[in-house]
């Protein structure tokens, strides 16, 4: 599934975790979204509360290999779902291709965790569906790096900046294509400090693992990617 952290509004739930989609043990795809929070910590034992969140509106279809992040703007927050793969529609399935998957449409979904509303956005800069990309959320902005396009079987050196503005009215979403992206899929991202992240592992070709790491650093809303 796609996972991320979320700063809850209640004092008792400062840190929450969002879980969306993924594959079930029966090899089915899930479209469910869960909110997990720490209830209490006693004698080194941590108790979690996990609740399912019902969505209305443009609900993201069941998928895996996608990303979910949270953006913060003007004192409000919103979840952002992008990419992934889903089974082809049942009407197009045949016995030999019953479990065939396809790229999800390159739509951006904004999810309001408080009211359970979901809205999709079509951005002209996002032309191809992507899976197993890297996503980084900073304040009101998400950066999408790399990923794999199943339709073209390529790992393009993508770098997208998606900014979400949350005024009193309808949200505004815009996308900018940035230069100097990296070609990578299925990599691990970890944060080392407020302005620095590290990308480890992944694939650069179907049968070629990626043997270099990258440091991603931010300064004055500028992103820099360098090999490590």
Secondary structure, DSSP 4 states (H G I P E B T S, - for coil): -EEEEEE-SSGGGSEEEEEE--B-TTS-B---EEEEEEEEEETTEEEEEEEEE--EESPPPS-BS-EEEEEEETTEEEEEEE--EEEPPGGG--GGGTT-EEEPP-EEEEEETTTTEEEEEE-TT--S--BS-EEEEETTEEEEE--BBTTTTB----EEEEEEE--SSS-EEEEEEPSS----BS-EEEEEETTEEEEE--EEETTEE----EEEEEETTEEEEEE-
